[in-house]
Amino acid sequence: MSQHHAVVVGAGIGGLTAAVALHRRGWRVTVCERAPEPQPAGAGIVLAPNALHAFEAIGFDAGTAAGRAVPAAMGLRRRDGRWLSRADTAAIAARYGVPPLAVFRPSLAAGLTAALPAGTVRHGAAVDSVEDPEGSPVVRTSAGEFAADVVLAADGIHSPTRRRFFPDHPGLRYSGETAWRTVLPASGAGLPEAAETWGRGERFGIVPLADGRVYAYATAVVPEGYRPADVRAELLRRYGTWHDPIPALLERIDPATVLQHDLYDLAAPLPRHHRGRLAWLGDAAHAMTPNLGQGGCQAVEDAVVVAHLLDGARTPADVSAALAAYSAARCARTDAIRVRAHRAGRMAALRNPLAAAVRDLAVRAAPAGPALRAMDGLLGGFALPPLPRPVPAEA
């Protein structure tokens, strides 16, 4: 190919990471995003060590983009405040090289965008279709058409491109839970400890962000589509008697900033993560519930791996081979994490009092060392695969 042009569908964390990774390998990149402008509101994201190592592989410093402060500890608690498990972030850093970093999503997105040439991200460019991915790909958008050497679909959990090219796939399944998320401004009273608190069919999470704010989230087992008329009253009813500082945080919540989304994952894995010169990444490829905190992290891994495998691709056949290698490298890992996250969510969402008590006892009884080692494949599992061999030119 005389010109290397990648079109990325979607300007979420995965899409922007892919754009930065390809740009730094010499590709010209266009990111098509349906939103008319960057979204200033949003929630937090915890970048686990595997995602931070993936960012390191492309020379991107998430701490510079969104702050570096990390909590001293993190763990699980009961609704009365008693700790079920607790891990020092220093121990995590010692085992995996870096501590997890919790950041404001829009700040991370802004940092990634700033690492791209001006005009790379086209807001207000909703993608209507991707044509001829096995021949000469063309991305048709509301802002015009873009011919591409490779197309990366990072168009989210409800990915239209996934539905189009995998019409027989069962699609998404509802996990049984909805989630509320918001970010609270710094209070001046110091940051709370990072923890997720388990009740019966309900959870509440507190995550101090690197910029001094607090990311708070809650989940509840409810019918799909459930939307309370009064969000503040709903949250106070469910969590207002839980341990400190949950009641105080609830009093500070601005209902206008609360995001609510039902939690879904893919009902089955995709048979592959590519078709010709089109590849899927992040939620579009392997939507998973957030119970392991790996949805965004796996999108970052996807983006870095696909850009790595495309490095040196010179012909359409090379690109197709690179994307086939990407599927081979990512399908098993991401689906194993999808399944593991689903199982973790079922355990955390138990409503039966006896079952929940047994669950809590089992978590408390688990030794800290083996519990941390059980995360090795997850937090220490990022690696760049070997580059595919160039496809010989036809005689």
C-alpha positions in Angstrom: 0.0 0.0 0.0 1.3 3.4 -0.9 -0.7 5.1 1.8 -1.6 3.8 5.2 -5.0 5.0 6.4 -6.9 3.6 9.4 -10.5 4.6 10.1 -11.5 4.0 13.7 -15.3 3.9 14.4 -15.9 5.4 17.9 -13.9 7.8 20.1 -14.1 5.9 23.4 -11.1 4.8 25.3 -10.4 1.8 23.1 -10.9 3.7 19.8 -8.7 6.6 20.9 -6.0 4.3 22.2 -5.9 2.5 18.8 -5.7 5.8 17.1 -2.7 6.9 19.2 -1.0 3.5 18.8 -1.4 3.6 15.0 -0.4 7.2 14.7 2.8 6.5 16.6 3.6 3.8 14.1 3.2 6.1 11.1 -0.4 5.6 10.1 -2.7 8.3 9.1 -5.8 7.9 11.3 -9.4 9.2 11.1 -11.6 8.6 14.1 -15.4 8.9 13.4 -17.5 9.7 16.4 -21.2 10.2 16.3 -21.3 12.6 19.3 -21.3 16.2 18.1 -18.6 17.2 20.6 -16.4 15.7 23.4 -18.5 14.8 26.4 -17.4 16.7 29.5 -19.5 14.5 31.9 -18.8 10.9 32.7 -17.6 8.4 35.2 -14.4 7.0 36.5 -12.3 4.1 35.1 -9.7 2.1 37.0 -6.7 1.3 34.9 -5.4 -2.0 36.2 -1.7 -2.8 35.8 -2.3 -4.8 32.6 -3.8 -1.7 30.9 -1.1 0.6 32.2 1.6 -1.8 30.8 -0.3 -1.7 27.5 -0.2 2.1 27.5 3.6 1.9 28.3 4.1 -0.2 25.2 2.9 2.8 23.0 4.6 5.4 25.1 1.5 6.9 26.5 1.5 8.1 30.1 -2.0 8.0 31.6 -0.8 9.7 34.8 0.3 12.8 32.9 -3.1 12.9 31.2 -5.3 12.4 34.3 -3.3 12.5 37.5 -1.1 10.1 39.5 -2.5 9.8 43.0 -3.5 6.2 44.0 -5.3 5.0 47.1 -3.3 3.3 49.8 -5.6 0.2 49.8 -8.6 -1.2 48.2 -11.0 -4.1 49.0 -14.4 -5.5 49.7 -16.7 -4.6 52.7 -20.0 -5.5 54.2 -22.8 -3.0 54.5 -21.9 -2.5 58.2 -18.4 -1.5 57.1 -16.6 -4.7 58.1 -13.8 -5.6 55.7 -14.2 -8.9 53.8 -10.8 -8.4 52.0 -8.3 -5.7 51.8 -5.1 -5.3 49.7 -2.4 -2.7 49.9 -1.8 -1.1 46.5 1.9 -1.3 47.4 1.6 -5.1 47.3 -0.2 -4.9 43.9 2.5 -2.6 42.6 5.3 -4.9 43.9 3.7 -7.9 42.1 2.6 -6.3 38.8 5.1 -3.4 38.4 2.6 -0.6 38.8 -0.4 0.2 41.1 -3.8 0.6 39.6 -4.7 4.1 38.6 -8.3 5.5 38.9 -9.0 8.4 36.6 -11.9 10.5 35.2 -12.8 9.0 31.8 -13.2 12.4 30.0 -9.8 13.4 31.3 -8.2 10.2 29.9 -10.1 10.7 26.6 -8.9 14.3 26.4 -5.3 13.2 27.0 -5.5 10.6 24.3 -7.0 13.1 21.9 -4.3 15.5 22.6 -1.7 12.9 21.5 -3.3 12.9 18.0 -2.9 15.5 15.2 -5.5 18.1 15.2 -8.6 17.1 13.2 -8.0 13.3 13.6 -11.2 12.9 15.6 -14.3 13.8 13.5 -17.2 14.6 15.9 -20.6 14.5 14.4 -19.6 11.8 12.0 -22.0 9.0 12.7 -21.0 5.8 10.8 -23.8 4.5 8.6 -22.0 1.5 7.2 -18.7 -0.2 6.5 -18.6 -1.5 3.0 -16.4 -4.2 1.3 -14.2 -5.0 4.3 -12.7 -8.0 2.4 -11.9 -5.9 -0.7 -11.5 -2.2 -0.6 -13.0 -0.9 2.7 -15.1 2.2 2.7 -16.6 3.8 5.8 -19.8 5.8 5.0 -20.7 8.4 7.6 -23.0 11.4 8.0 -19.9 13.6 7.3 -18.9 11.8 4.1 -17.1 8.7 3.0 -13.6 7.5 4.0 -11.6 4.9 2.0 -9.5 2.9 4.4 -6.7 0.4 4.5 -8.0 -0.9 7.8 -11.1 -0.3 9.8 -11.3 -0.7 13.5 -14.8 -0.9 15.0 -14.8 0.4 18.5 -18.4 1.4 18.4 -19.4 0.1 21.8 -21.6 -2.5 23.5 -24.5 -2.0 21.0 -22.1 -2.1 18.0 -24.0 -1.7 14.8 -21.1 -3.1 12.8 -21.1 -6.2 15.0 -24.8 -6.7 14.4 -24.4 -6.3 10.7 -21.5 -8.7 10.2 -22.6 -11.3 12.7 -26.3 -11.4 12.1 -26.7 -14.9 13.6 -25.0 -14.1 16.9 -27.3 -14.0 19.9 -26.1 -10.6 20.9 -26.3 -9.2 24.4 -27.8 -10.7 27.6 -29.0 -8.7 30.5 -27.1 -9.5 33.7 -30.0 -8.8 36.0 -28.4 -5.6 37.4 -28.6 -1.9 36.7 -25.8 0.5 37.7 -25.7 4.1 38.7 -22.5 6.1 38.4 -21.3 9.6 39.2 -18.2 11.6 40.0 -18.2 13.9 43.1 -16.0 16.9 43.5 -13.3 16.9 46.1 -14.7 17.7 49.6 -11.5 18.9 51.3 -12.0 16.2 54.0 -9.4 13.8 52.5 -10.0 10.9 50.1 -12.0 7.8 51.4 -10.5 4.4 50.9 -11.3 2.5 47.7 -13.8 -0.2 48.4 -16.8 -2.1 47.0 -19.5 -2.9 49.6 -21.7 -5.9 49.2 -25.2 -6.2 50.4 -27.9 -8.6 49.2 -28.6 -7.9 45.5 -27.0 -4.5 45.9 -23.5 -3.1 45.8 -21.9 0.3 46.4 -18.4 1.3 45.2 -16.2 4.2 46.2 -13.1 4.9 44.1 -10.9 8.0 44.8 -9.7 9.4 41.5 -6.2 10.6 40.7 -7.4 14.2 40.4 -8.9 14.3 44.0 -12.5 13.6 43.1 -14.5 10.5 44.0 -16.1 8.1 41.6 -19.1 6.5 43.2 -21.2 3.7 41.7 -24.0 1.4 42.8 -25.7 -1.6 41.4 -29.0 -3.4 42.2 -30.8 -6.4 40.9 -33.9 -5.0 39.2 -36.0 -5.7 36.1 -34.4 -4.7 32.8 -35.3 -1.1 31.9 -36.1 -0.1 35.5 -35.7 3.7 36.0 -36.7 5.4 39.2 -38.5 8.7 39.0 -36.3 10.2 41.8 -32.7 9.0 41.6 -31.6 10.6 44.9 -34.5 9.0 46.8 -33.8 5.6 45.2 -30.2 5.6 46.2 -30.9 6.9 49.7 -33.5 4.2 50.2 -31.2 1.5 49.1 -27.9 2.6 50.6 -28.6 5.4 53.0 -28.1 3.2 56.1 -24.9 1.6 54.9 -21.5 2.3 56.5 -19.7 5.7 56.4 -18.9 7.5 54.2 -21.7 6.2 51.9 -24.6 8.3 53.5 -22.5 11.5 53.3 -21.6 10.8 49.6 -25.2 10.2 48.8 -26.1 13.6 50.3 -23.6 15.3 47.9 -24.8 13.6 44.7 -26.3 15.8 42.0 -29.0 13.7 40.4 -28.4 15.5 37.1 -24.9 14.0 36.9 -25.9 10.4 37.7 -25.6 8.0 34.8 -27.7 4.8 34.8 -27.1 1.9 32.5 -28.3 -1.7 32.7 -25.4 -4.2 32.7 -25.0 -6.5 29.7 -22.5 -8.8 28.3 -22.3 -10.9 25.1 -24.4 -14.0 25.4 -21.7 -16.0 23.5 -18.2 -15.2 22.1 -17.9 -13.9 18.6 -16.4 -16.6 16.3 -13.6 -14.1 15.5 -12.7 -10.5 16.0 -12.1 -9.6 12.4 -13.4 -9.9 8.9 -11.0 -9.1 6.1 -9.6 -5.7 6.8 -12.2 -4.8 9.5 -11.6 -5.7 13.2 -13.6 -5.2 16.4 -12.2 -4.1 19.7 -13.4 -3.4 23.2 -17.1 -3.8 24.0 -17.9 -4.2 20.3 -15.8 -7.4 20.3 -16.4 -8.8 23.8 -18.8 -6.8 25.9 -18.4 -7.9 29.5 -19.9 -6.9 32.8 -17.8 -4.5 34.9 -17.4 -6.9 37.8 -13.6 -7.3 37.3 -13.0 -3.8 36.2 -11.6 -5.0 32.9 -14.0 -3.7 30.2 -11.9 -0.6 29.5 -8.7 -2.3 30.3 -9.3 -5.0 27.7 -10.2 -2.4 25.1 -6.8 -0.8 25.8 -5.1 -4.2 25.4 -7.0 -4.8 22.1 -6.0 -1.4 20.7 -2.3 -1.8 21.5 -2.1 -5.4 20.2 -3.9 -4.7 16.9 -1.7 -1.7 16.3 1.4 -3.7 17.1 0.4 -6.5 14.7 -0.3 -4.0 11.9 3.2 -2.5 12.3 5.0 -3.3 9.0 1.9 -4.3 7.1 2.5 -3.1 3.5 -0.2 -4.8 1.4 -3.9 -5.5 1.8 -2.9 -9.2 2.3 -0.6 -8.1 5.1 -3.4 -6.2 6.8 -5.7 -9.2 6.6 -3.0 -11.4 8.0 -2.4 -9.0 10.8 -6.1 -8.9 11.8 -6.3 -12.7 11.7 -3.3 -12.7 14.1 -5.1 -10.2 16.2 -8.2 -12.5 16.5 -5.9 -15.4 17.3 -4.2 -13.4 20.0 -7.2 -11.9 21.7 -10.3 -14.1 21.4 -9.4 -16.7 24.1 -8.2 -14.1 26.6 -11.1 -11.7 26.3 -13.7 -14.4 26.3 -12.2 -16.0 29.5 -12.4 -12.6 31.2 -16.0 -12.1 29.9 -17.0 -15.4 31.5 -15.1 -14.8 34.7 -16.7 -11.3 35.1 -20.2 -12.8 34.5 -19.6 -15.4 37.3 -18.2 -12.8 39.6 -21.3 -10.7 39.1 -23.6 -13.5 39.9 -21.8 -14.1 43.2 -21.7 -10.4 44.2 -25.4 -10.0 43.4 -26.7 -12.9 45.6 -29.9 -11.9 47.3 -30.6 -15.0 49.5 -29.5 -14.1 53.1 -27.9 -17.5 53.7 -26.1 -17.6 50.4 -24.8 -14.1 50.8 -23.6 -14.9 54.3 -21.7 -18.0 53.0 -20.2 -15.9 50.2 -19.0 -13.3 52.7 -17.5 -15.9 54.9 -15.7 -17.5 52.0 -14.2 -14.1 50.9 -13.1 -13.3 54.5 -11.5 -16.7 54.9 -9.4 -16.5 51.7 -5.7 -15.7 52.5 -4.5 -12.5 51.0 -1.5 -13.9 49.2 -3.2 -16.7 47.2 -6.1 -14.2 46.4 -3.7 -11.8 44.9 -1.8 -14.6 43.0 -5.2 -15.7 41.5 -5.2 -12.3 39.7 -1.9 -13.0 37.9 -3.4 -14.1 34.6 -5.6 -11.0 34.6 -3.4 -8.2 35.9 -0.1 -9.6 34.7 -1.5 -11.2 31.5 -0.8 -8.5 28.9 1.8 -9.4 26.3 2.5 -8.4 22.7 2.3 -11.3 20.4 4.8 -12.1 17.6 4.4 -10.2 14.4 2.9 -12.1 11.5 5.2 -12.9 8.6 4.6 -10.7 5.5 2.4 -12.4 2.9 4.5 -13.2 -0.2 3.6 -11.2 -3.2 1.9 -13.2 -6.0 4.2 -14.1 -8.8 
